[in-house]
Amino acid sequence: MAGSGAGSKGKGGKARKVSATTDSGAGQRLKRSLYEEELFRLQAELVKLQEWVRAERARIVVIFEGRDAAGKGSTIKRVTQYLNPRVAQIVALPAPTEREQTEWYFQRYIERLPAGGHIVLFDRSWYNRAGVERVMGFCSKEEYGRFLHQCPLFERMLVEDGILLRKYWFSVSDAEQQRRFKSRLEDPMRRWKLSTMDLESITRWEDYSRSKDEMFVHTDIPEAPWYVVESDDKRSARINMIAHLLSTLPYQDVQRTPLELPARPPSKGYIRMPKGMQTYVPDCAASLAAGTPGPAHGDSQELGREPGPHKRAL
C-alpha cells in the first residue's frame, strides 16, 4: 500500500481541502465488530509503515489538534498500540518553563522532531499558540501575529528538509463534547482527564471556533494542509484518520530477514538461587482464582516476606 502525497492539487496548484472523514453513515455509530476488524487491519499496515520508516530512515511528524475531548488521545493510543515505542514516540509537552518562555517559540518543539527512522506524534503541538494561548490570553497580540507569520515558513522548512508532516484537526460537536465532559466528571477513573481549562472551553466555544478558523486561513498551506476528522463517533474517527494517514505516505512492505529460534544449549551446571533468598510479589492471581480477596491496600503483612538484612540497610 502506498500513498500519493500530502494533499490533492486543485486548479492552479492550490491545495484542495481533503477531509479525513466521510459523510456516509453520519449520526450512526460504527458497529464494534466492523470497527475492531478494520482497526486491526489498519494497525497491521501501521506496523508495515514502521518497518519502512526504519529501513528508509524516513522522518514522519503527525500533529493531533482539535477540541478538548475530541478523541485525539484515544486515536493516538490506537495508532501506537502495536508500534515500537523506540520508533514511534508520543510528544505531549507541559506548559513551558520560565526558560522556555524566553526562547524562540518553536525551539522546544524542534528538540522533539524525529531523526531518521523515527515517527513523532504530537498530542497538541506548536498550534497551542493559535488556540488556548490566544483564547485564554497567555500570549500577546504581537506573539500571536508573529506565530501566524512564522508557522507556515517553519512548516515549509520541515517539508523541504524531507520530513513527512501530517496535520489533523479533530472536530466534535458542542453537544457531544458536553456529554464526554459529563462522563469524565462522573467517572473516577477518567476524572483526571478533565481540567478547569477544559471547563473554561465550554463558555468560550465560539472564541475557540474563531481562533481555529483564523488559524486555518494562515496555516492550511499546500505543503502542509490540514485534514479535518469528524469525531462525534470515536470509532469512525479512528478508522478514518488512520486510513487517511496511510493513504498519504509512500510506504511499502519491507522484506525482513527470516528469523529462526536457536536450539537451547545443554546446561553447564548452573544452579538457580533458592527462592527464599529473593523477594517475590504475592500471588494475588491465585487468590483471585480461589475466590478469596487479595490483600488490602497498605497491608504489608500480606504483601510478601520481610526483606533481608541487606535490604533493610538500604
DOBA-16206 format. One record per residue (C-alpha): x, z, y; residue number from 1. Coordinates in nm, 4 decimals, padded with zeros to 6 digits. Each point is the difference from the previous one (the first is absolute). Example, Ala and Ser with C-alpha at 12.3 -4.5 7.8 and 13.67 -1.06 7.14 Angstrom:
{xx->01.2300&zz->00.7800&yy->-00.4500&pos->1}
{xx->00.1370&zz->-00.0660&yy->00.3440&pos->2}
END
This chain:
{xx->00.0000&zz->00.0000&yy->00.0000&pos->1}
{xx->00.1376&zz->-00.0886&yy->00.3408&pos->2}
{xx->-00.1237&zz->00.0215&yy->00.3541&pos->3}
{xx->00.0161&zz->-00.2559&yy->00.2740&pos->4}
{xx->00.1104&zz->00.2125&yy->00.2949&pos->5}
{xx->-00.1212&zz->00.2579&yy->00.2457&pos->6}
{xx->-00.2898&zz->-00.1861&yy->00.1555&pos->7}
{xx->-00.1852&zz->-00.3296&yy->00.0097&pos->8}
{xx->00.0667&zz->-00.2318&yy->00.2888&pos->9}
{xx->-00.2757&zz->-00.1494&yy->00.2078&pos->10}
{xx->00.0120&zz->-00.2789&yy->00.2522&pos->11}
{xx->00.3024&zz->-00.0003&yy->00.2234&pos->12}
{xx->00.1898&zz->00.2313&yy->-00.2343&pos->13}
{xx->-00.1994&zz->00.3052&yy->00.1123&pos->14}
{xx->-00.0511&zz->00.2656&yy->-00.2654&pos->15}
{xx->-00.3538&zz->-00.0001&yy->-00.1358&pos->16}
{xx->-00.1516&zz->00.3408&yy->-00.0660&pos->17}
{xx->-00.0269&zz->00.0650&yy->-00.3711&pos->18}
{xx->-00.1855&zz->00.3081&yy->-00.1204&pos->19}
{xx->00.1194&zz->00.1847&yy->-00.3070&pos->20}
{xx->-00.3583&zz->00.0426&yy->-00.1084&pos->21}
{xx->-00.3095&zz->-00.2087&yy->-00.0558&pos->22}
{xx->-00.3643&zz->00.0324&yy->00.0926&pos->23}
{xx->-00.1149&zz->-00.0486&yy->-00.3585&pos->24}
{xx->-00.1674&zz->00.3094&yy->-00.1345&pos->25}
{xx->-00.0032&zz->00.1669&yy->00.3409&pos->26}
{xx->-00.1738&zz->00.3357&yy->-00.0207&pos->27}
{xx->00.0418&zz->00.0177&yy->-00.3781&pos->28}
{xx->00.2546&zz->00.2191&yy->-00.1715&pos->29}
{xx->00.2221&zz->-00.1769&yy->-00.2492&pos->30}
{xx->-00.0765&zz->00.1116&yy->-00.3563&pos->31}
{xx->00.2616&zz->00.2394&yy->-00.1365&pos->32}
{xx->00.0642&zz->-00.2042&yy->-00.3163&pos->33}
{xx->00.0652&zz->-00.3180&yy->00.1989&pos->34}
{xx->00.2063&zz->00.1906&yy->00.2540&pos->35}
{xx->00.2250&zz->00.1705&yy->-00.2543&pos->36}
{xx->00.0601&zz->-00.3187&yy->-00.1977&pos->37}
{xx->00.0917&zz->-00.2040&yy->00.3068&pos->38}
{xx->00.2041&zz->00.2795&yy->00.1549&pos->39}
{xx->00.2131&zz->00.0293&yy->-00.3121&pos->40}
{xx->00.0560&zz->-00.3777&yy->-00.0028&pos->41}
{xx->00.1082&zz->00.0079&yy->00.3638&pos->42}
{xx->00.2268&zz->00.2984&yy->-00.0611&pos->43}
{xx->00.1697&zz->-00.1967&yy->-00.2764&pos->44}
{xx->00.0623&zz->-00.2731&yy->00.2572&pos->45}
{xx->00.1422&zz->00.2595&yy->00.2377&pos->46}
{xx->00.2519&zz->00.0963&yy->-00.2685&pos->47}
{xx->00.0985&zz->-00.3682&yy->-00.0247&pos->48}
{xx->00.0333&zz->-00.0063&yy->00.3780&pos->49}
{xx->00.2260&zz->00.3037&yy->-00.0144&pos->50}
{xx->00.2307&zz->-00.1637&yy->-00.2518&pos->51}
{xx->00.0140&zz->-00.3155&yy->00.2133&pos->52}
{xx->00.0877&zz->00.2103&yy->00.3056&pos->53}
{xx->00.2824&zz->00.1650&yy->-00.1910&pos->54}
{xx->00.1316&zz->-00.3272&yy->-00.1418&pos->55}
{xx->-00.0184&zz->-00.1930&yy->00.3277&pos->56}
{xx->00.1048&zz->00.2932&yy->00.2212&pos->57}
{xx->-00.3131&zz->-00.0612&yy->00.2036&pos->58}
{xx->-00.1254&zz->00.2387&yy->00.2677&pos->59}
{xx->-00.3705&zz->00.0710&yy->00.0381&pos->60}
{xx->-00.1729&zz->00.2133&yy->00.2632&pos->61}
{xx->-00.3728&zz->00.0701&yy->-00.0308&pos->62}
{xx->-00.1778&zz->00.1780&yy->00.2847&pos->63}
{xx->-00.3193&zz->00.1937&yy->-00.0662&pos->64}
{xx->-00.1995&zz->00.0764&yy->00.3139&pos->65}
{xx->-00.3638&zz->00.0687&yy->00.0754&pos->66}
{xx->-00.2572&zz->00.2653&yy->00.0706&pos->67}
{xx->00.0347&zz->00.3537&yy->-00.1302&pos->68}
{xx->-00.1501&zz->00.0265&yy->-00.3514&pos->69}
{xx->00.0000&zz->-00.3787&yy->-00.0349&pos->70}
{xx->00.1710&zz->00.0085&yy->-00.3405&pos->71}
{xx->00.3597&zz->-00.0775&yy->00.0903&pos->72}
{xx->00.1543&zz->00.2815&yy->-00.2013&pos->73}
{xx->-00.2011&zz->-00.0629&yy->-00.3148&pos->74}
{xx->00.0901&zz->-00.3693&yy->00.0122&pos->75}
{xx->00.3697&zz->00.0824&yy->00.0360&pos->76}
{xx->-00.0275&zz->00.2231&yy->-00.3081&pos->77}
{xx->-00.1400&zz->-00.2893&yy->-00.2043&pos->78}
{xx->00.2670&zz->-00.2375&yy->00.1271&pos->79}
{xx->00.2845&zz->00.2320&yy->-00.0999&pos->80}
{xx->-00.1526&zz->00.1524&yy->-00.3143&pos->81}
{xx->00.2203&zz->-00.1941&yy->-00.2455&pos->82}
{xx->00.2882&zz->-00.0874&yy->00.2314&pos->83}
{xx->00.3475&zz->00.1492&yy->00.0020&pos->84}
{xx->00.0126&zz->00.2513&yy->00.2892&pos->85}
{xx->00.3644&zz->-00.0975&yy->00.0544&pos->86}
{xx->-00.1146&zz->-00.3550&yy->00.0733&pos->87}
{xx->-00.3407&zz->00.0501&yy->00.1642&pos->88}
{xx->00.0115&zz->00.2814&yy->00.2539&pos->89}
{xx->-00.2812&zz->00.1504&yy->00.2061&pos->90}
{xx->00.0788&zz->00.0916&yy->00.3602&pos->91}
{xx->-00.2406&zz->00.2364&yy->00.1764&pos->92}
{xx->00.1807&zz->00.1424&yy->00.2982&pos->93}
{xx->-00.1037&zz->00.3245&yy->00.1732&pos->94}
{xx->-00.0213&zz->00.0376&yy->00.3762&pos->95}
{xx->00.3312&zz->-00.0888&yy->00.1673&pos->96}
{xx->00.2500&zz->00.2772&yy->00.0634&pos->97}
{xx->00.1302&zz->00.0827&yy->00.3472&pos->98}
{xx->00.3063&zz->-00.2126&yy->-00.0690&pos->99}
{xx->-00.2084&zz->-00.2937&yy->-00.1275&pos->100}
{xx->-00.2147&zz->00.0153&yy->00.3110&pos->101}
{xx->00.3110&zz->-00.0882&yy->00.2047&pos->102}
{xx->00.0921&zz->-00.2968&yy->-00.2239&pos->103}
{xx->-00.1199&zz->-00.3585&yy->00.0167&pos->104}
{xx->-00.3531&zz->00.0128&yy->-00.1388&pos->105}
{xx->00.0710&zz->-00.2280&yy->-00.2981&pos->106}
{xx->00.3255&zz->00.1756&yy->-00.0909&pos->107}
{xx->-00.1313&zz->00.2464&yy->-00.2564&pos->108}
{xx->-00.1915&zz->-00.2768&yy->-00.1757&pos->109}
{xx->00.3052&zz->-00.2250&yy->-00.0173&pos->110}
{xx->00.1786&zz->00.2706&yy->-00.1987&pos->111}
{xx->-00.2696&zz->-00.0309&yy->-00.2686&pos->112}
{xx->00.0044&zz->-00.3798&yy->-00.0335&pos->113}
{xx->00.0890&zz->-00.1253&yy->-00.3496&pos->114}
{xx->00.3365&zz->-00.1180&yy->-00.1217&pos->115}
{xx->00.0222&zz->-00.2945&yy->-00.2391&pos->116}
{xx->-00.2017&zz->00.0541&yy->-00.3166&pos->117}
{xx->-00.2392&zz->00.2516&yy->00.1519&pos->118}
{xx->-00.3619&zz->00.0302&yy->00.1124&pos->119}
{xx->-00.1148&zz->00.2365&yy->00.2754&pos->120}
{xx->-00.3651&zz->00.0927&yy->00.0485&pos->121}
{xx->-00.0731&zz->00.1537&yy->00.3398&pos->122}
{xx->-00.2931&zz->00.2428&yy->-00.0142&pos->123}
{xx->-00.0543&zz->-00.0404&yy->00.3735&pos->124}
{xx->00.2848&zz->-00.1480&yy->00.1952&pos->125}
{xx->00.1261&zz->-00.0881&yy->00.3458&pos->126}
{xx->-00.3604&zz->-00.0897&yy->00.0791&pos->127}
{xx->-00.0661&zz->00.3701&yy->00.0618&pos->128}
{xx->00.0897&zz->-00.0770&yy->00.3601&pos->129}
{xx->-00.2849&zz->-00.2495&yy->00.0302&pos->130}
{xx->-00.2455&zz->00.2334&yy->-00.1723&pos->131}
{xx->00.0091&zz->00.3767&yy->00.0016&pos->132}
{xx->00.2705&zz->00.0286&yy->00.2663&pos->133}
{xx->-00.1887&zz->-00.2302&yy->00.2330&pos->134}
{xx->-00.3431&zz->00.1596&yy->-00.0551&pos->135}
{xx->00.1149&zz->00.3623&yy->-00.0007&pos->136}
{xx->00.2333&zz->-00.0398&yy->00.2966&pos->137}
{xx->00.3210&zz->00.0689&yy->-00.1924&pos->138}
{xx->00.1774&zz->-00.2857&yy->00.1767&pos->139}
{xx->00.0051&zz->-00.1198&yy->00.3589&pos->140}
{xx->-00.1504&zz->-00.3262&yy->00.1209&pos->141}
{xx->00.3515&zz->-00.1335&yy->00.0493&pos->142}
{xx->00.1000&zz->00.0885&yy->-00.3578&pos->143}
{xx->-00.3171&zz->-00.1592&yy->-00.1331&pos->144}
{xx->00.0524&zz->-00.3192&yy->00.2004&pos->145}
{xx->00.3634&zz->-00.0171&yy->-00.1108&pos->146}
{xx->-00.1123&zz->00.0313&yy->-00.3632&pos->147}
{xx->-00.2454&zz->-00.2895&yy->00.0270&pos->148}
{xx->00.2784&zz->-00.2130&yy->00.1484&pos->149}
{xx->00.2738&zz->00.0984&yy->-00.2448&pos->150}
{xx->-00.1954&zz->00.0207&yy->-00.3247&pos->151}
{xx->-00.0451&zz->-00.3769&yy->-00.0525&pos->152}
{xx->00.3673&zz->-00.0541&yy->00.0856&pos->153}
{xx->00.1042&zz->00.2740&yy->-00.2427&pos->154}
{xx->-00.2114&zz->-00.1392&yy->-00.2835&pos->155}
{xx->00.1232&zz->-00.3543&yy->00.0605&pos->156}
{xx->00.3551&zz->00.1271&yy->-00.0377&pos->157}
{xx->-00.0895&zz->00.1652&yy->-00.3305&pos->158}
{xx->-00.1528&zz->-00.3205&yy->-00.1316&pos->159}
{xx->00.2862&zz->-00.2164&yy->00.1293&pos->160}
{xx->00.2425&zz->00.2255&yy->-00.1862&pos->161}
{xx->-00.1825&zz->-00.0680&yy->-00.3248&pos->162}
{xx->-00.2264&zz->00.3036&yy->-00.0352&pos->163}
{xx->-00.3382&zz->-00.0811&yy->-00.1530&pos->164}
{xx->-00.2324&zz->00.1880&yy->00.2355&pos->165}
{xx->-00.3695&zz->00.0517&yy->-00.0814&pos->166}
{xx->-00.2418&zz->00.1943&yy->00.2202&pos->167}
{xx->-00.3382&zz->00.1307&yy->-00.1189&pos->168}
{xx->-00.2737&zz->00.1610&yy->00.2050&pos->169}
{xx->-00.2523&zz->00.2008&yy->-00.2026&pos->170}
{xx->-00.3403&zz->-00.0144&yy->00.1679&pos->171}
{xx->-00.2708&zz->00.2560&yy->-00.0779&pos->172}
{xx->-00.3418&zz->00.0460&yy->00.1565&pos->173}
{xx->-00.0775&zz->00.3084&yy->00.2044&pos->174}
{xx->-00.2666&zz->00.1078&yy->-00.2497&pos->175}
{xx->00.2354&zz->-00.0267&yy->-00.2980&pos->176}
{xx->00.2792&zz->00.1762&yy->00.1868&pos->177}
{xx->-00.2396&zz->00.2829&yy->00.0815&pos->178}
{xx->-00.1000&zz->00.0260&yy->-00.3663&pos->179}
{xx->00.3651&zz->00.0181&yy->-00.1106&pos->180}
{xx->00.0833&zz->00.2623&yy->00.2617&pos->181}
{xx->-00.2929&zz->00.2123&yy->-00.1187&pos->182}
{xx->00.1118&zz->-00.0403&yy->-00.3622&pos->183}
{xx->00.3516&zz->00.1142&yy->00.0859&pos->184}
{xx->-00.1303&zz->00.2946&yy->00.1992&pos->185}
{xx->-00.1998&zz->00.1221&yy->-00.2995&pos->186}
{xx->00.2730&zz->-00.0608&yy->-00.2597&pos->187}
{xx->00.2731&zz->00.2689&yy->-00.0088&pos->188}
{xx->00.2288&zz->-00.2367&yy->-00.1937&pos->189}
{xx->-00.0109&zz->-00.2606&yy->00.2757&pos->190}
{xx->-00.0611&zz->00.2096&yy->00.3095&pos->191}
{xx->00.3686&zz->-00.0287&yy->00.0905&pos->192}
{xx->-00.0614&zz->-00.3697&yy->00.0708&pos->193}
{xx->-00.2256&zz->00.0907&yy->00.2921&pos->194}
{xx->00.1630&zz->00.1000&yy->00.3288&pos->195}
{xx->-00.1222&zz->00.0817&yy->00.3478&pos->196}
{xx->00.1354&zz->-00.3399&yy->00.1038&pos->197}
{xx->-00.2262&zz->-00.1649&yy->-00.2584&pos->198}
{xx->-00.3030&zz->00.1824&yy->00.1386&pos->199}
{xx->00.0991&zz->-00.1032&yy->00.3515&pos->200}
{xx->-00.0161&zz->-00.3640&yy->-00.1108&pos->201}
{xx->-00.3769&zz->00.0387&yy->-00.0524&pos->202}
{xx->-00.0651&zz->00.0624&yy->00.3681&pos->203}
{xx->00.2518&zz->-00.2670&yy->00.1018&pos->204}
{xx->-00.1251&zz->-00.2741&yy->-00.2329&pos->205}
{xx->-00.0444&zz->-00.2605&yy->00.2734&pos->206}
{xx->00.3322&zz->00.0885&yy->00.1628&pos->207}
{xx->00.1747&zz->-00.0715&yy->-00.3301&pos->208}
{xx->-00.1992&zz->-00.3227&yy->-00.0349&pos->209}
{xx->00.1132&zz->-00.1235&yy->00.3415&pos->210}
{xx->00.3619&zz->00.0935&yy->-00.0721&pos->211}
{xx->-00.0091&zz->-00.1817&yy->-00.3330&pos->212}
{xx->-00.1450&zz->-00.3127&yy->00.1632&pos->213}
{xx->00.2695&zz->-00.0013&yy->00.2700&pos->214}
{xx->00.2686&zz->00.0609&yy->-00.2613&pos->215}
{xx->-00.1181&zz->-00.3025&yy->-00.1980&pos->216}
{xx->00.0056&zz->-00.2195&yy->00.3097&pos->217}
{xx->00.3702&zz->00.0725&yy->00.0542&pos->218}
{xx->00.1343&zz->00.0442&yy->-00.3552&pos->219}
{xx->-00.2020&zz->-00.2390&yy->-00.2191&pos->220}
{xx->00.2741&zz->-00.2626&yy->00.0086&pos->221}
{xx->00.0607&zz->-00.3006&yy->-00.2299&pos->222}
{xx->00.3233&zz->00.1484&yy->-00.1338&pos->223}
{xx->-00.1686&zz->00.3322&yy->-00.0874&pos->224}
{xx->-00.3789&zz->-00.0267&yy->00.0021&pos->225}
{xx->-00.2421&zz->00.2845&yy->-00.0574&pos->226}
{xx->-00.2200&zz->-00.0039&yy->-00.3094&pos->227}
{xx->-00.3242&zz->00.1983&yy->00.0119&pos->228}
{xx->-00.1212&zz->00.1841&yy->-00.3093&pos->229}
{xx->-00.3654&zz->00.1048&yy->-00.0028&pos->230}
{xx->00.0135&zz->00.3407&yy->-00.1675&pos->231}
{xx->-00.3464&zz->00.1520&yy->-00.0136&pos->232}
{xx->00.0360&zz->-00.0579&yy->-00.3754&pos->233}
{xx->00.3433&zz->00.1360&yy->-00.0892&pos->234}
{xx->00.0111&zz->-00.1744&yy->-00.3366&pos->235}
{xx->-00.0578&zz->-00.3407&yy->00.1548&pos->236}
{xx->00.2455&zz->00.0775&yy->00.2799&pos->237}
{xx->00.2794&zz->00.0798&yy->-00.2470&pos->238}
{xx->-00.0620&zz->-00.3111&yy->-00.2059&pos->239}
{xx->-00.0240&zz->-00.2248&yy->00.3058&pos->240}
{xx->00.3092&zz->00.1381&yy->00.1691&pos->241}
{xx->00.2259&zz->-00.0144&yy->-00.3071&pos->242}
{xx->-00.1220&zz->-00.3465&yy->-00.0997&pos->243}
{xx->00.0619&zz->-00.1285&yy->00.3502&pos->244}
{xx->00.3457&zz->00.1548&yy->00.0234&pos->245}
{xx->00.1047&zz->-00.1642&yy->-00.3254&pos->246}
{xx->-00.1397&zz->-00.3370&yy->00.1130&pos->247}
{xx->00.2234&zz->00.0001&yy->00.3097&pos->248}
{xx->00.3301&zz->00.0699&yy->-00.1761&pos->249}
{xx->00.2120&zz->-00.2690&yy->-00.1739&pos->250}
{xx->00.0825&zz->00.2124&yy->-00.3045&pos->251}
{xx->00.0256&zz->-00.1201&yy->-00.3582&pos->252}
{xx->00.0405&zz->00.1559&yy->-00.3406&pos->253}
{xx->00.3621&zz->00.0999&yy->-00.0553&pos->254}
{xx->00.1364&zz->-00.0249&yy->-00.3515&pos->255}
{xx->00.1582&zz->00.3295&yy->-00.0928&pos->256}
{xx->00.2697&zz->00.0559&yy->-00.2593&pos->257}
{xx->-00.1700&zz->00.1137&yy->-00.3229&pos->258}
{xx->00.0697&zz->00.3617&yy->-00.0861&pos->259}
{xx->00.0324&zz->00.1515&yy->-00.3476&pos->260}
{xx->00.0075&zz->00.3655&yy->-00.0892&pos->261}
{xx->00.3319&zz->00.0869&yy->-00.1673&pos->262}
{xx->00.0080&zz->00.1936&yy->-00.3240&pos->263}
{xx->00.0649&zz->00.3690&yy->00.0461&pos->264}
{xx->00.3532&zz->00.0947&yy->-00.1076&pos->265}
{xx->00.0506&zz->00.2626&yy->-00.2722&pos->266}
{xx->00.0392&zz->00.3617&yy->00.1066&pos->267}
{xx->00.3495&zz->00.1222&yy->00.0860&pos->268}
{xx->-00.0797&zz->00.3641&yy->-00.0653&pos->269}
{xx->-00.1765&zz->00.0949&yy->00.3239&pos->270}
{xx->-00.2120&zz->00.3152&yy->-00.0355&pos->271}
{xx->-00.2744&zz->00.0547&yy->00.2525&pos->272}
{xx->00.0093&zz->00.3178&yy->00.2091&pos->273}
{xx->-00.2427&zz->00.2684&yy->-00.1288&pos->274}
{xx->-00.3331&zz->-00.0186&yy->00.1812&pos->275}
{xx->00.0167&zz->00.3683&yy->00.0804&pos->276}
{xx->00.2887&zz->-00.0670&yy->00.2371&pos->277}
{xx->-00.2113&zz->-00.2278&yy->00.2202&pos->278}
{xx->-00.3074&zz->00.0561&yy->00.2122&pos->279}
{xx->-00.2952&zz->-00.2160&yy->-00.1013&pos->280}
{xx->-00.3217&zz->-00.0538&yy->00.1894&pos->281}
{xx->-00.2944&zz->00.1677&yy->-00.1737&pos->282}
{xx->-00.2112&zz->-00.2178&yy->-00.2297&pos->283}
{xx->-00.3154&zz->00.0001&yy->00.2108&pos->284}
{xx->-00.1108&zz->-00.3189&yy->-00.1736&pos->285}
{xx->-00.0107&zz->00.1801&yy->-00.3367&pos->286}
{xx->-00.2095&zz->00.2767&yy->00.1536&pos->287}
{xx->-00.2319&zz->-00.2579&yy->00.1474&pos->288}
{xx->-00.0353&zz->-00.1758&yy->-00.3375&pos->289}
{xx->-00.0742&zz->00.3365&yy->-00.1650&pos->290}
{xx->-00.2713&zz->00.0702&yy->00.2548&pos->291}
{xx->00.1737&zz->00.2959&yy->00.1621&pos->292}
{xx->00.0599&zz->00.0181&yy->00.3760&pos->293}
{xx->00.3526&zz->-00.0483&yy->00.1287&pos->294}
{xx->00.1840&zz->00.2596&yy->00.2089&pos->295}
{xx->-00.1361&zz->00.0700&yy->00.3446&pos->296}
{xx->00.1932&zz->-00.1066&yy->00.3064&pos->297}
{xx->00.2833&zz->00.2478&yy->00.0651&pos->298}
{xx->-00.0275&zz->00.1711&yy->-00.3428&pos->299}
{xx->00.3744&zz->00.0101&yy->-00.0625&pos->300}
{xx->-00.0297&zz->00.1954&yy->-00.3245&pos->301}
{xx->-00.1668&zz->-00.2963&yy->-00.1679&pos->302}
{xx->00.2154&zz->-00.2738&yy->00.1462&pos->303}
{xx->00.2888&zz->00.0265&yy->-00.2457&pos->304}
{xx->00.2713&zz->00.2424&yy->-00.0981&pos->305}
{xx->00.2054&zz->00.1944&yy->00.2502&pos->306}
{xx->00.3007&zz->-00.1954&yy->00.1299&pos->307}
{xx->00.3391&zz->00.0924&yy->-00.1385&pos->308}
{xx->00.2475&zz->00.2155&yy->00.1948&pos->309}
{xx->00.1844&zz->-00.3068&yy->00.1270&pos->310}
{xx->-00.3236&zz->-00.1281&yy->00.1527&pos->311}
{xx->-00.0893&zz->00.3357&yy->00.1568&pos->312}
{xx->00.3365&zz->-00.0056&yy->00.1739&pos->313}
{xx->-00.0901&zz->-00.3298&yy->00.1639&pos->314}
END
